C-alpha cells in the first residue's frame, strides 16, 4: 500500500510540474530567433505562390524586380506587352503568363491563333479568357469546344481558364468541372466570399487560382484554405505588412529585464538626484539662497601667494682621517730556486756600503734578517 501511495504522489507531482518548465534568458533568446526564422520562411513560401500583373502602362523593370525578390511563380501580361518586355523577363528567369482572348469577346479561332503566337514568344503559361456571354447563359458545350481548340494550339504549354466577372456559384461550379475534363491546370476566378469552396469541384489535377486580392487578411484566408495560386498587384505591400508579425514573437522571460540590472539602474538614477556632501554642497546652498533673494553671491578675494620655505642644504660629513701605516721596507723577491736540503742558505755577498743581511730558509720557516747598525731586524 505504501508503495502505491508513493507512486501516486510522484505521478501527481509530475502532473503539477507539467507546463511549468523554466528556461534561462539565453535559451529563450535562442528559441525566439528560431521561431522568427521559421515564421519568415513560412511567409516567403506563401508569397512565392503569388503571381504578379504587368498592365499596359506598368513598369516592366519594377515588376520583374518584385518578382525576383519575392520569388513569384509568374507575371501575367498581354501578348502586346510580351513582345515589348519579354526579353527583359527572360533574362531574370521570370515566368511569363500570356493572356489570350483579351476580354473574352473574341471567337475561338482568334483565341487559338493568339495562343500560337504566345508559344512563339516563349510564354511559359497561357491564360484563356472565356466568353462572358457563354458563361452567363450557361452554354457549357460552346465553352468546352473553345477550351479544347485553345488547348490544342497551346500544345505542351500549361493552360489556365479564367473568368473576369462574378457569376452565380452554381455556374462557376459547372465551369470548374469543364476545366478538369479539358485538362487545364488552373481555374481562375475573381475574389469573393466563399470563392475558396470551388476547389472541391475541380478534378483531374486542376487547381484554383484567385485574382484581385489586395489585403493581407484576404491573402491569409486563401492560403489557409489551400488555394493553388493568388494573383495580386500588391504582393510587396502584403509581404512587408506580414513581416511585422515576426517582431511580435516574444516570450515572458525576455519581456522583463534582469532584476540586477534594474536595481543598478534605480541606484544610478537616485544617485543623480542626491546632493553632494561637503564644501560644494554648502556653496550651492548659499548660491541658491542668494538667487532667491535677488542678490548675486560676492566673490571672495583670493589669499596672496606665499613664498615657499627654503629647503635646508645638507652639510657634507667630514672625511675620516687615514690611519698612519708603519714604515715597512720593501721586500726583495727571491728569484733563486728553492733547494731541497734542510741546511740554511747563506746570503750572497753584498756590495760595499750595504748592511749585511742573513736569509734563512728551511721546510718550516721562511724569514729574513737584516743588520741595521747594532740591531738585528727580522722580516
Secondary structure per residue as TSV (DSSP state, phi and psi in degrees):
chain	resnum	aa	ss	phi	psi
A	1	X	-	360.0	-41.4
A	2	X	H	-64.2	-37.5
A	3	X	H	-64.6	-40.4
A	4	X	H	-64.5	-39.8
A	5	X	H	-64.1	-42.0
A	6	X	H	-63.1	-41.3
A	7	X	H	-62.8	-40.6
A	8	X	H	-64.8	-39.1
A	9	X	H	-64.8	-40.5
A	10	X	H	-64.6	-39.8
A	11	X	H	-65.5	-40.8
A	12	X	H	-65.8	-35.2
A	13	X	H	-64.2	-41.9
A	14	X	H	-63.8	-38.5
A	15	X	H	-68.2	-36.7
A	16	X	H	-70.9	-38.0
A	17	X	H	-79.5	-11.7
A	18	X	T	-67.2	132.4
A	19	X	T	86.5	0.3
A	20	X	-	-117.0	37.5
A	21	X	-	-79.6	127.9
A	22	X	-	-103.9	140.9
A	23	X	-	-124.2	160.8
A	24	X	-	-77.0	170.8
A	25	X	H	-67.7	-40.7
A	26	X	H	-64.9	-40.7
A	27	X	H	-65.0	-38.1
A	28	X	H	-65.0	-39.6
A	29	X	H	-65.8	-40.3
A	30	X	H	-65.2	-42.1
A	31	X	H	-68.8	-35.2
A	32	X	H	-63.9	-43.1
A	33	X	H	-63.7	-37.7
A	34	X	H	-63.8	-43.0
A	35	X	H	-65.5	-37.1
A	36	X	H	-68.2	-39.8
A	37	X	H	-63.6	-40.7
A	38	X	H	-62.9	-39.4
A	39	X	H	-67.1	-40.8
A	40	X	H	-63.0	-41.6
A	41	X	H	-64.2	-38.7
A	42	X	H	-65.4	-40.9
A	43	X	H	-65.5	-43.5
A	44	X	H	-66.0	-37.9
A	45	X	H	-68.0	-33.6
A	46	X	H	-70.4	-38.4
A	47	X	H	-71.2	-27.2
A	48	X	T	-65.2	-18.8
A	49	X	T	-84.4	4.1
A	50	X	E	-87.8	168.7
A	51	X	E	-136.5	128.8
A	52	X	E	-82.0	173.2
A	53	X	E	-132.3	131.6
A	54	X	-	-115.9	106.6
A	55	X	-	-80.9	-177.1
A	56	X	T	-66.1	-34.4
A	57	X	T	-106.5	10.6
A	58	X	S	-77.6	160.6
A	59	X	-	-89.1	115.8
A	60	X	H	-66.2	-36.9
A	61	X	H	-64.5	-43.5
A	62	X	H	-66.2	-42.5
A	63	X	H	-65.1	-40.6
A	64	X	H	-67.8	-38.0
A	65	X	H	-63.4	-41.1
A	66	X	H	-62.2	-42.5
A	67	X	H	-64.1	-36.2
A	68	X	H	-72.1	-44.1
A	69	X	H	-68.3	-39.6
A	70	X	H	-89.0	-3.6
A	71	X	T	57.0	45.1
A	72	X	-	-67.9	154.2
A	73	X	S	-68.5	-39.9
A	74	X	E	-165.9	175.4
A	75	X	E	-129.3	126.6
A	76	X	E	-89.0	136.6
A	77	X	E	-158.4	167.4
A	78	X	E	-85.3	172.8
A	79	X	H	-66.9	-32.9
A	80	X	H	-65.5	-44.9
A	81	X	H	-68.7	-27.7
A	82	X	H	-66.8	-37.1
A	83	X	H	-67.1	-34.4
A	84	X	H	-81.0	-46.6
A	85	X	H	-117.1	15.0
A	86	X	H	-64.3	-42.7
A	87	X	H	-63.1	-34.3
A	88	X	H	-64.8	-39.8
A	89	X	H	-73.0	-35.4
A	90	X	H	-67.3	-32.3
A	91	X	H	-65.6	-32.0
A	92	X	T	-95.3	10.0
A	93	X	T	57.4	44.8
A	94	X	-	-107.1	129.1
A	95	X	-	-69.2	144.5
A	96	X	E	-115.6	130.0
A	97	X	E	-108.8	111.1
A	98	X	E	-94.3	132.1
A	99	X	E	-87.4	131.8
A	100	X	E	-118.1	130.3
A	101	X	S	101.6	1.0
A	102	X	T	62.5	-118.4
A	103	X	T	-90.0	-1.1
A	104	X	T	99.7	-0.7
A	105	X	T	-83.5	-11.7
A	106	X	S	-76.8	164.6
A	107	X	-	-80.7	168.7
A	108	X	H	-66.3	-31.6
A	109	X	H	-65.9	-41.1
A	110	X	H	-67.5	-37.7
A	111	X	H	-65.1	-38.9
A	112	X	H	-66.3	-37.5
A	113	X	H	-65.7	-41.2
A	114	X	H	-65.0	-32.5
A	115	X	H	-66.4	-37.9
A	116	X	H	-64.7	-40.8
A	117	X	H	-63.8	-39.4
A	118	X	H	-62.8	-35.4
A	119	X	H	-66.4	-39.2
A	120	X	H	-66.6	-31.1
A	121	X	T	-84.0	9.9
A	122	X	T	64.7	40.7
A	123	X	-	-75.0	137.0
A	124	X	S	-83.7	-25.8
A	125	X	E	-141.3	153.2
A	126	X	E	-129.1	128.2
A	127	X	E	-109.1	120.8
A	128	X	E	-95.1	123.7
A	129	X	E	-91.3	117.3
A	130	X	-	-74.6	155.2
A	131	X	-	-69.2	123.4
A	132	X	H	-60.9	-32.2
A	133	X	H	-67.2	-44.0
A	134	X	H	-66.1	-37.1
A	135	X	H	-71.1	-40.3
A	136	X	H	-67.1	-37.1
A	137	X	T	-90.0	3.2
A	138	X	T	58.5	41.6
A	139	X	-	-89.8	79.2
A	140	X	H	-70.6	-25.7
A	141	X	H	-65.4	-46.0
A	142	X	H	-64.6	-37.3
A	143	X	H	-65.8	-36.6
A	144	X	H	-65.9	-43.1
A	145	X	H	-61.7	-42.1
A	146	X	H	-63.0	-44.0
A	147	X	H	-63.7	-42.5
A	148	X	H	-67.0	-38.8
A	149	X	H	-64.9	-44.3
A	150	X	H	-69.5	-31.8
A	151	X	H	-65.3	-38.7
A	152	X	H	-68.2	-37.3
A	153	X	H	-70.9	-31.0
A	154	X	H	-75.0	-21.3
A	155	X	T	59.5	-119.1
A	156	X	T	-88.1	-3.4
A	157	X	S	-72.6	132.4
A	158	X	E	-58.4	138.2
A	159	X	E	-108.9	137.0
A	160	X	E	-126.1	136.3
A	161	X	E	-106.2	133.2
A	162	X	E	-135.4	147.7
A	163	X	-	-120.7	143.6
A	164	X	-	-104.7	2.7
A	165	X	S	-133.6	162.5
A	166	X	-	-85.0	128.9
A	167	X	-	-123.1	168.1
A	168	X	-	-56.8	150.1
A	169	X	H	-63.4	-35.8
A	170	X	H	-66.6	-34.9
A	171	X	H	-67.6	-42.3
A	172	X	H	-66.1	-33.2
A	173	X	H	-64.5	-38.7
A	174	X	H	-65.2	-40.4
A	175	X	H	-67.2	-35.4
A	176	X	H	-63.3	-38.2
A	177	X	H	-65.0	-39.0
A	178	X	H	-64.2	-38.0
A	179	X	H	-61.4	-40.9
A	180	X	H	-67.0	-34.3
A	181	X	H	-72.0	-38.2
A	182	X	H	-74.5	-30.7
A	183	X	T	105.6	21.8
A	184	X	-	-73.4	150.7
A	185	X	S	-90.3	-28.1
A	186	X	E	-137.9	146.9
A	187	X	E	-120.1	113.4
A	188	X	E	-101.7	129.9
A	189	X	E	-131.5	154.1
A	190	X	E	-70.7	157.9
A	191	X	-	-73.0	134.6
A	192	X	-	-156.7	164.5
A	193	X	T	-66.0	123.2
A	194	X	T	92.1	7.7
A	195	X	G	-68.4	-25.3
A	196	X	G	-68.4	-14.4
A	197	X	G	-75.0	-13.8
A	198	X	G	-69.6	-17.5
A	199	X	G	-68.0	-19.1
A	200	X	G	-75.8	-14.5
A	201	X	G	-98.4	1.6
A	202	X	-	-91.0	138.3
A	203	X	-	-132.6	169.3
A	204	X	T	70.6	26.7
A	205	X	T	80.3	8.4
A	206	X	-	-78.0	138.7
A	207	X	E	-113.3	162.5
A	208	X	E	-93.4	137.9
A	209	X	E	-128.4	132.0
A	210	X	E	-118.1	135.2
A	211	X	E	-117.7	165.2
A	212	X	-	79.9	28.1
A	213	X	-	-90.2	131.4
A	214	X	-	-126.8	-15.4
A	215	X	S	-120.0	161.3
A	216	X	H	-70.7	-36.3
A	217	X	H	-63.7	-42.3
A	218	X	H	-65.3	-38.2
A	219	X	H	-65.3	-45.3
A	220	X	H	-61.5	-40.8
A	221	X	H	-60.8	-43.4
A	222	X	H	-71.0	-37.0
A	223	X	H	-64.7	-42.4
A	224	X	H	-69.0	-26.2
A	225	X	H	-79.8	-11.4
A	226	X	T	89.8	28.7
A	227	X	-	-70.4	138.3
A	228	X	S	-68.3	-44.5
A	229	X	E	-150.1	148.3
A	230	X	E	-125.7	124.6
A	231	X	E	-98.4	121.3
A	232	X	-	-151.7	150.9
A	233	X	S	-101.0	4.5
A	234	X	-	-120.0	35.5
A	235	X	H	-65.6	-39.4
A	236	X	H	-67.8	-41.5
A	237	X	H	-65.3	-40.6
A	238	X	H	-64.7	-40.6
A	239	X	H	-65.0	-43.1
A	240	X	H	-65.4	-39.3
A	241	X	H	-70.1	-33.1
A	242	X	H	-71.3	-31.9
A	243	X	H	-68.9	-20.0
A	244	X	H	-65.7	-25.3
A	245	X	H	-70.2	-20.7
A	246	X	H	-66.7	-38.9
A	247	X	H	-71.0	-16.4
A	248	X	T	-80.6	-11.0
A	249	X	-	-72.5	117.5
A	250	X	-	-154.8	173.1
A	251	X	-	-130.6	154.7
A	252	X	H	-61.2	-29.7
A	253	X	H	-64.3	-25.6
A	254	X	H	-100.6	-10.5
A	255	X	H	-72.1	-36.4
A	256	X	S	-99.3	143.8
A	257	X	-	-79.8	158.1
A	258	X	-	-58.9	145.9
A	259	X	H	-64.0	-35.7
A	260	X	H	-64.8	-43.1
A	261	X	H	-64.7	-36.6
A	262	X	H	-64.6	-44.5
A	263	X	H	-60.9	-41.6
A	264	X	H	-64.9	-36.8
A	265	X	H	-67.3	-41.1
A	266	X	H	-64.9	-43.4
A	267	X	H	-61.7	-40.2
A	268	X	H	-64.4	-41.6
A	269	X	H	-68.8	-38.6
A	270	X	H	-66.2	-36.3
A	271	X	H	-64.7	-29.2
A	272	X	H	-67.7	-39.4
A	273	X	H	-81.0	-20.4
A	274	X	S	-71.0	137.2
A	275	X	-	-73.7	154.9
A	276	X	-	-77.9	146.4
A	277	X	-	-102.3	134.5
A	278	X	S	127.9	-154.8
A	279	X	H	-64.3	-37.8
A	280	X	H	-62.5	-37.9
A	281	X	H	-65.8	-40.6
A	282	X	H	-64.9	-42.0
A	283	X	H	-63.8	-42.5
A	284	X	H	-63.7	-38.7
A	285	X	H	-64.7	-41.4
A	286	X	H	-64.7	-41.0
A	287	X	H	-63.6	-46.0
A	288	X	H	-63.6	-37.6
A	289	X	H	-66.2	-41.4
A	290	X	H	-68.6	-36.5
A	291	X	H	-64.8	-36.2
A	292	X	H	-65.3	-38.5
A	293	X	H	-76.4	-8.0
A	294	X	T	89.6	8.4
A	295	X	-	-107.2	155.9
A	296	X	-	-101.6	139.6
A	297	X	-	-66.6	136.7
A	298	X	-	-79.7	141.2
A	299	X	-	-82.2	126.3
A	300	X	-	-76.5	137.4
A	301	X	-	-68.3	145.3
A	302	X	-	-77.1	144.1
A	303	X	-	-67.8	148.5
A	304	X	-	-64.3	148.4
A	305	X	-	-70.7	137.5
A	306	X	-	-99.9	143.2
A	307	X	-	-73.3	144.7
A	308	X	-	-70.0	144.4
A	309	X	-	-67.2	141.2
A	310	X	-	-69.3	138.7
A	311	X	-	-86.6	132.5
A	312	X	-	-68.1	136.7
A	313	X	-	-85.2	133.8
A	314	X	-	-72.8	133.5
A	315	X	-	-86.3	134.5
A	316	X	-	-72.1	144.0
A	317	X	-	-71.6	144.5
A	318	X	-	-66.5	142.3
A	319	X	-	-71.1	135.6
A	320	X	-	-70.1	144.3
A	321	X	-	-74.5	142.0
A	322	X	-	-77.9	138.7
A	323	X	-	-74.6	138.7
A	324	X	-	-75.7	129.2
A	325	X	-	-91.2	144.4
A	326	X	-	-70.7	150.7
A	327	X	-	-68.7	127.0
A	328	X	-	-123.7	136.6
A	329	X	-	-80.0	145.4
A	330	X	-	-67.1	140.3
A	331	X	-	-87.4	129.5
A	332	X	-	-86.8	121.6
A	333	X	-	-68.0	145.6
A	334	X	-	-92.1	116.6
A	335	X	-	-98.7	-7.2
A	336	X	S	-80.2	146.4
A	337	X	-	-72.2	146.5
A	338	X	-	-71.2	144.4
A	339	X	-	-100.3	153.9
A	340	X	S	-84.0	-10.7
A	341	X	S	-77.9	156.6
A	342	X	-	-89.9	-1.5
A	343	X	S	-74.5	143.9
A	344	X	-	-67.0	147.9
A	345	X	-	-98.5	127.3
A	346	X	-	-78.7	145.9
A	347	X	-	-72.9	157.2
A	348	X	-	-74.4	150.7
A	349	X	-	-63.0	135.7
A	350	X	-	-94.3	155.5
A	351	X	-	-66.7	165.2
A	352	X	T	-67.7	144.9
A	353	X	T	94.7	-10.7
A	354	X	S	-105.0	142.4
A	355	X	-	-68.9	148.0
A	356	X	-	-73.0	148.4
A	357	X	E	-134.6	145.7
A	358	X	E	-120.0	128.6
A	359	X	E	-122.2	121.0
A	360	X	E	-116.1	132.7
A	361	X	E	-133.5	136.6
A	362	X	-	-146.6	-169.0
A	363	X	S	-72.3	-24.2
A	364	X	S	-102.6	-33.7
A	365	X	-	-119.9	159.6
A	366	X	E	-150.7	88.2
A	367	X	E	-132.8	173.2
A	368	X	E	-143.7	135.8
A	369	X	E	-124.0	145.7
A	370	X	E	-132.9	136.0
A	371	X	E	-91.1	111.6
A	372	X	E	-111.7	108.9
A	373	X	T	65.7	-121.2
A	374	X	T	-103.3	-0.2
A	375	X	E	-104.3	150.1
A	376	X	E	-111.1	117.5
A	377	X	E	-108.3	135.5
A	378	X	E	-104.8	143.1
A	379	X	-	-126.5	360.0
